Amino acid sequence: MEICSGVTIKNVRWELDGATLTQNFPNAISNRVEGDKVSIGVEVGKLAVYLCFTE
């Protein structure tokens, strides 16, 4: 099982602070931007991020 730990995402509707995500329980697969700049950090593992912007 792939694990991504220490995941921090700021300036979104549902922020994460040091979360652990796994392929079996990816509790942050969808979110909403709440500011001009999104901050994403990962301590261990690989995290794929897809962003969609509308005008």
MOPAC internal coordinates of N, CA, C and O (Angstrom, degrees):
PM7 1SCF
backbone

  N    0.0000 0     0.00 0     0.00 0    0    0    0
  C    1.4575 1     0.00 0     0.00 0    1    0    0
  C    1.5308 1   108.58 1     0.00 0    2    1    0
  O    1.2310 1   120.93 1   -49.21 1    3    2    1
  N    1.3108 1   115.83 1   130.79 1    3    2    1
  C    1.4601 1   121.33 1   177.48 1    5    3    2
  C    1.5258 1   110.34 1   -80.51 1    6    5    3
  O    1.2310 1   120.67 1   -44.81 1    7    6    5
  N    1.3236 1   116.31 1   135.19 1    7    6    5
  C    1.4576 1   121.89 1  -179.05 1    9    7    6
  C    1.5275 1   109.30 1  -125.49 1   10    9    7
  O    1.2310 1   121.30 1   -41.21 1   11   10    9
  N    1.3175 1   115.12 1   138.79 1   11   10    9
  C    1.4519 1   122.37 1   174.85 1   13   11   10
  C    1.5299 1   105.65 1  -124.70 1   14   13   11
  O    1.2310 1   120.10 1   -64.22 1   15   14   13
  N    1.3329 1   117.41 1   115.78 1   15   14   13
  C    1.4672 1   118.95 1  -175.12 1   17   15   14
  C    1.5224 1   111.27 1  -121.31 1   18   17   15
  O    1.2310 1   121.87 1   -17.61 1   19   18   17
  N    1.3177 1   114.03 1   162.39 1   19   18   17
  C    1.4496 1   120.81 1  -177.45 1   21   19   18
  C    1.5175 1   112.22 1    69.91 1   22   21   19
  O    1.2310 1   120.60 1  -145.92 1   23   22   21
  N    1.3260 1   116.46 1    34.08 1   23   22   21
  C    1.4634 1   121.22 1  -177.27 1   25   23   22
  C    1.5265 1   109.86 1   -82.32 1   26   25   23
  O    1.2310 1   121.01 1   -57.14 1   27   26   25
  N    1.3246 1   115.67 1   122.86 1   27   26   25
  C    1.4497 1   122.24 1   178.40 1   29   27   26
  C    1.5230 1   108.73 1  -124.85 1   30   29   27
  O    1.2310 1   120.40 1   -52.85 1   31   30   29
  N    1.3193 1   116.84 1   127.15 1   31   30   29
  C    1.4637 1   122.28 1   177.85 1   33   31   30
  C    1.5260 1   107.35 1  -131.38 1   34   33   31
  O    1.2310 1   120.76 1   -57.60 1   35   34   33
  N    1.3232 1   116.15 1   122.40 1   35   34   33
  C    1.4702 1   122.26 1  -177.48 1   37   35   34
  C    1.5293 1   110.98 1  -118.24 1   38   37   35
  O    1.2310 1   120.89 1   -22.70 1   39   38   37
  N    1.3186 1   115.90 1   157.30 1   39   38   37
  C    1.4703 1   124.87 1  -179.58 1   41   39   38
  C    1.5206 1   112.63 1    66.67 1   42   41   39
  O    1.2310 1   121.25 1  -143.46 1   43   42   41
  N    1.3379 1   115.21 1    36.54 1   43   42   41
  C    1.4588 1   122.64 1   173.23 1   45   43   42
  C    1.5224 1   108.21 1  -129.18 1   46   45   43
  O    1.2310 1   120.45 1   -13.30 1   47   46   45
  N    1.3107 1   116.74 1   166.70 1   47   46   45
  C    1.4726 1   121.24 1  -177.13 1   49   47   46
  C    1.5257 1   111.74 1   -60.24 1   50   49   47
  O    1.2310 1   120.31 1   134.22 1   51   50   49
  N    1.3302 1   117.02 1   -45.78 1   51   50   49
  C    1.4615 1   121.81 1  -179.37 1   53   51   50
  C    1.5214 1   107.77 1  -115.95 1   54   53   51
  O    1.2310 1   120.41 1   -88.19 1   55   54   53
  N    1.3299 1   116.82 1    91.81 1   55   54   53
  C    1.4556 1   121.96 1  -176.62 1   57   55   54
  C    1.5262 1   111.47 1   -74.01 1   58   57   55
  O    1.2310 1   121.26 1   -26.53 1   59   58   57
  N    1.3246 1   115.19 1   153.47 1   59   58   57
  C    1.4582 1   122.16 1   174.01 1   61   59   58
  C    1.5214 1   107.89 1  -119.93 1   62   61   59
  O    1.2310 1   120.64 1   -33.98 1   63   62   61
  N    1.3285 1   116.39 1   146.02 1   63   62   61
  C    1.4628 1   121.20 1   178.64 1   65   63   62
  C    1.5244 1   108.51 1  -138.68 1   66   65   63
  O    1.2310 1   120.47 1   -84.57 1   67   66   65
  N    1.3208 1   116.72 1    95.43 1   67   66   65
  C    1.4644 1   121.05 1   178.97 1   69   67   66
  C    1.5151 1   113.49 1    75.33 1   70   69   67
  O    1.2310 1   119.90 1  -152.60 1   71   70   69
  N    1.3133 1   117.79 1    27.40 1   71   70   69
  C    1.4675 1   122.04 1  -176.88 1   73   71   70
  C    1.5270 1   111.92 1   -73.61 1   74   73   71
  O    1.2310 1   121.04 1   -23.38 1   75   74   73
  N    1.3213 1   115.61 1   156.62 1   75   74   73
  C    1.4576 1   122.50 1   172.85 1   77   75   74
  C    1.5172 1   108.02 1  -111.66 1   78   77   75
  O    1.2310 1   120.72 1   -53.83 1   79   78   77
  N    1.3356 1   116.24 1   126.17 1   79   78   77
  C    1.4579 1   122.25 1   179.51 1   81   79   78
  C    1.5231 1   108.75 1  -117.35 1   82   81   79
  O    1.2310 1   120.65 1   -40.21 1   83   82   81
  N    1.3185 1   116.37 1   139.79 1   83   82   81
  C    1.4603 1   121.28 1   175.92 1   85   83   82
  C    1.5209 1   108.40 1  -126.20 1   86   85   83
  O    1.2310 1   121.04 1   -16.94 1   87   86   85
  N    1.3244 1   115.62 1   163.06 1   87   86   85
  C    1.4606 1   119.20 1   177.46 1   89   87   86
  C    1.5323 1   111.04 1   -63.26 1   90   89   87
  O    1.2310 1   120.09 1   149.95 1   91   90   89
  N    1.3243 1   117.44 1   -30.05 1   91   90   89
  C    1.4674 1   121.40 1  -179.74 1   93   91   90
  C    1.5270 1   112.87 1   -80.93 1   94   93   91
  O    1.2310 1   119.91 1   158.98 1   95   94   93
  N    1.3477 1   117.78 1   -21.02 1   95   94   93
  C    1.4639 1   121.39 1  -178.35 1   97   95   94
  C    1.5188 1   109.76 1  -142.65 1   98   97   95
  O    1.2310 1   120.14 1  -109.69 1   99   98   97
  N    1.3348 1   117.34 1    70.31 1   99   98   97
  C    1.4699 1   120.62 1  -179.26 1  101   99   98
  C    1.5251 1   110.46 1   -84.48 1  102  101   99
  O    1.2310 1   119.79 1   -98.22 1  103  102  101
  N    1.3273 1   118.00 1    81.78 1  103  102  101
  C    1.4647 1   121.08 1  -171.31 1  105  103  102
  C    1.5201 1   114.65 1   -73.12 1  106  105  103
  O    1.2310 1   119.59 1  -169.63 1  107  106  105
  N    1.3099 1   118.38 1    10.37 1  107  106  105
  C    1.4642 1   119.84 1  -179.78 1  109  107  106
  C    1.5197 1   110.82 1  -136.21 1  110  109  107
  O    1.2310 1   120.51 1  -132.69 1  111  110  109
  N    1.3200 1   116.62 1    47.31 1  111  110  109
  C    1.4583 1   118.35 1  -176.12 1  113  111  110
  C    1.5207 1   112.76 1   -82.58 1  114  113  111
  O    1.2310 1   119.87 1   168.04 1  115  114  113
  N    1.3252 1   117.85 1   -11.96 1  115  114  113
  C    1.4525 1   120.59 1  -179.86 1  117  115  114
  C    1.5260 1   109.29 1  -144.60 1  118  117  115
  O    1.2310 1   120.77 1   -38.51 1  119  118  117
  N    1.3284 1   116.13 1   141.49 1  119  118  117
  C    1.4544 1   119.81 1  -178.44 1  121  119  118
  C    1.5216 1   109.13 1  -158.82 1  122  121  119
  O    1.2310 1   119.99 1    -5.51 1  123  122  121
  N    1.3253 1   117.63 1   174.49 1  123  122  121
  C    1.4632 1   123.06 1   178.40 1  125  123  122
  C    1.5124 1   110.54 1  -129.37 1  126  125  123
  O    1.2310 1   120.92 1   -45.73 1  127  126  125
  N    1.3171 1   115.85 1   134.27 1  127  126  125
  C    1.4631 1   121.31 1   178.34 1  129  127  126
  C    1.5229 1   109.10 1   -69.45 1  130  129  127
  O    1.2310 1   120.61 1   -45.37 1  131  130  129
  N    1.3443 1   116.43 1   134.63 1  131  130  129
  C    1.4625 1   121.83 1  -178.75 1  133  131  130
  C    1.5270 1   112.41 1  -117.33 1  134  133  131
  O    1.2310 1   119.53 1  -174.93 1  135  134  133
  N    1.2915 1   118.50 1     5.07 1  135  134  133
  C    1.4601 1   121.11 1  -179.19 1  137  135  134
  C    1.5147 1   110.63 1  -150.96 1  138  137  135
  O    1.2310 1   121.09 1     7.68 1  139  138  137
  N    1.3239 1   115.52 1  -172.32 1  139  138  137
  C    1.4644 1   120.66 1   179.95 1  141  139  138
  C    1.5244 1   112.58 1   -80.00 1  142  141  139
  O    1.2310 1   120.33 1   156.84 1  143  142  141
  N    1.3227 1   116.98 1   -23.16 1  143  142  141
  C    1.4518 1   121.01 1  -175.20 1  145  143  142
  C    1.5208 1   109.89 1  -136.32 1  146  145  143
  O    1.2310 1   120.16 1   -52.85 1  147  146  145
  N    1.3283 1   117.30 1   127.15 1  147  146  145
  C    1.4602 1   122.48 1   177.41 1  149  147  146
  C    1.5237 1   107.83 1   -99.30 1  150  149  147
  O    1.2310 1   120.79 1   -45.29 1  151  150  149
  N    1.3274 1   116.09 1   134.71 1  151  150  149
  C    1.4589 1   121.91 1   178.34 1  153  151  150
  C    1.5252 1   109.03 1  -111.71 1  154  153  151
  O    1.2310 1   120.58 1   -53.39 1  155  154  153
  N    1.3509 1   116.50 1   126.61 1  155  154  153
  C    1.4636 1   121.35 1  -178.29 1  157  155  154
  C    1.5211 1   108.49 1  -129.40 1  158  157  155
  O    1.2310 1   120.75 1   -48.82 1  159  158  157
  N    1.3266 1   116.17 1   131.18 1  159  158  157
  C    1.4551 1   121.40 1   177.85 1  161  159  158
  C    1.5128 1   111.30 1  -135.44 1  162  161  159
  O    1.2310 1   120.40 1   -33.03 1  163  162  161
  N    1.3375 1   116.83 1   146.97 1  163  162  161
  C    1.4574 1   123.17 1   178.57 1  165  163  162
  C    1.5244 1   107.87 1  -137.26 1  166  165  163
  O    1.2310 1   120.39 1   -50.21 1  167  166  165
  N    1.3297 1   116.85 1   129.79 1  167  166  165
  C    1.4626 1   120.39 1   178.45 1  169  167  166
  C    1.5242 1   111.60 1   -86.32 1  170  169  167
  O    1.2310 1   120.09 1   135.13 1  171  170  169
  N    1.3389 1   117.43 1   -44.87 1  171  170  169
  C    1.4645 1   121.97 1  -177.34 1  173  171  170
  C    1.5179 1   109.56 1  -137.96 1  174  173  171
  O    1.2310 1   120.54 1   -46.74 1  175  174  173
  N    1.3215 1   116.58 1   133.26 1  175  174  173
  C    1.4544 1   121.47 1   175.89 1  177  175  174
  C    1.5176 1   113.06 1   105.53 1  178  177  175
  O    1.2310 1   121.77 1     6.37 1  179  178  177
  N    1.3233 1   114.22 1  -173.63 1  179  178  177
  C    1.4609 1   122.01 1  -179.70 1  181  179  178
  C    1.5133 1   108.79 1  -119.25 1  182  181  179
  O    1.2310 1   120.84 1   -44.97 1  183  182  181
  N    1.3265 1   116.00 1   135.03 1  183  182  181
  C    1.4555 1   122.03 1  -178.33 1  185  183  182
  C    1.5236 1   108.85 1  -128.29 1  186  185  183
  O    1.2310 1   120.31 1   -55.22 1  187  186  185
  N    1.3147 1   117.01 1   124.78 1  187  186  185
  C    1.4629 1   121.42 1   175.21 1  189  187  186
  C    1.5290 1   108.25 1   -92.69 1  190  189  187
  O    1.2310 1   121.13 1   -45.98 1  191  190  189
  N    1.3223 1   115.44 1   134.02 1  191  190  189
  C    1.4723 1   120.86 1  -179.12 1  193  191  190
  C    1.5189 1   108.79 1  -125.53 1  194  193  191
  O    1.2310 1   120.73 1   -52.38 1  195  194  193
  N    1.3107 1   116.20 1   127.62 1  195  194  193
  C    1.4599 1   122.11 1   177.17 1  197  195  194
  C    1.5200 1   107.51 1  -118.07 1  198  197  195
  O    1.2310 1   120.59 1   -53.63 1  199  198  197
  N    1.3083 1   116.47 1   126.37 1  199  198  197
  C    1.4614 1   121.20 1   179.98 1  201  199  198
  C    1.5220 1   109.65 1  -116.02 1  202  201  199
  O    1.2310 1   120.93 1   -39.52 1  203  202  201
  N    1.3136 1   115.83 1   140.48 1  203  202  201
  C    1.4610 1   121.54 1   178.32 1  205  203  202
  C    1.5222 1   107.47 1  -128.69 1  206  205  203
  O    1.2310 1   120.42 1   -56.10 1  207  206  205
  N    1.3093 1   116.80 1   123.90 1  207  206  205
  C    1.4651 1   122.11 1  -179.60 1  209  207  206
  C    1.5202 1   108.95 1  -114.68 1  210  209  207
  O    1.2310 1   120.76 1   -40.23 1  211  210  209
  N    1.3152 1   116.16 1   139.77 1  211  210  209
  C    1.4638 1   121.19 1   174.72 1  213  211  210
  C    1.5167 1   108.11 1  -116.76 1  214  213  211
  O    1.2310 1   120.97 1   -28.31 1  215  214  213
  N    1.3133 1   115.75 1   151.69 1  215  214  213
  C    1.4683 1   119.89 1   180.00 1  217  215  214
  C    1.5067 1   110.19 1   -96.96 1  218  217  215
  O    1.2310 1   120.10 1   180.00 1  219  218  217

